[in-house]
């Protein structure tokens, strides 16, 4: 996945997040459904940002950024800050 593709995916996820929030405010979606969907979107965003960081680190190290792999949600969510 290219950097452009990752940014496109991030934009799509953010747009979906905004749509969900608007639908909840309008009473079209139950808040508990929104919460579950938002949690899924946040995990996918975390994976995208992690993949971008990996690509940039590989590039800085003189390696091929296309060799970066999407890490599992479990791995990304449990990084130490």
N, C-alpha and C positions, 0 to 999 in steps of 0.2 A: 504494500500500500504506500503510495507516494505521500509526501508531505501535503500536497494539494488535496489529495483524497481524504487525508485525516482532517484537515481544516474544513472540508466540505461536510464531513460526517459530524464534526463538532457543531457547525452551523445548523445542520438539520436537527440535531438533538436539542440545541438551545431553542430553536423555533418550536419544537414539539413541547418543550417545557413551558414556554410562554403560552402556547395554545391551551395546555392543560390548566394552567392557572386561570386563564380567562374563562374557560368553560366552568371551572369550579365557582368562580365569582358570580357567574351568570346562573348558577344553579343547575347546570346541565350535567354535571358529574358529581357524584358523591365524594366528599372530602377524603374518605378512607380509600376509595379507588384512586384518587389523585395521589395520595401519599405513596401507595404501592407503585404506581407508575413512575412517580418522580424518583423514588429510590432506584428503580431500574435504570432510569436515564442517568442519574448521578454516577452509578457504577460504570456505565458505558463511557461517560465523559472521562472518568478517572483513567480508564483503559486507554482512551485516545491520547490524553495528555501524557501518560506514561510512555506510549509508543513514540510520541514526538520527542520526549526527552531521550529515549534510547537512540533514535535516529541521529539526533544532534550530538550525542556523546560519541557515537560511532564515527561520525563525520570529523569531529574534533580529534579523534584518535587515529585518523587516517584509514579507517575501515569503511566498508561499504554500508551506507545507511539502510539499504534495501534488505540487509540481513537481519534487521530488527524484527522481533516477533512480538505479537500481542501476548501479554502476560495474563494469567487467569485473574478473575475478579478477586479471588481469595489472596493471591500474592500481592496484587496492587493495593488492596484495602488494608493489608497488614504491614506495609512498609513502616519503618520507624521514622518519625519526623525529626 
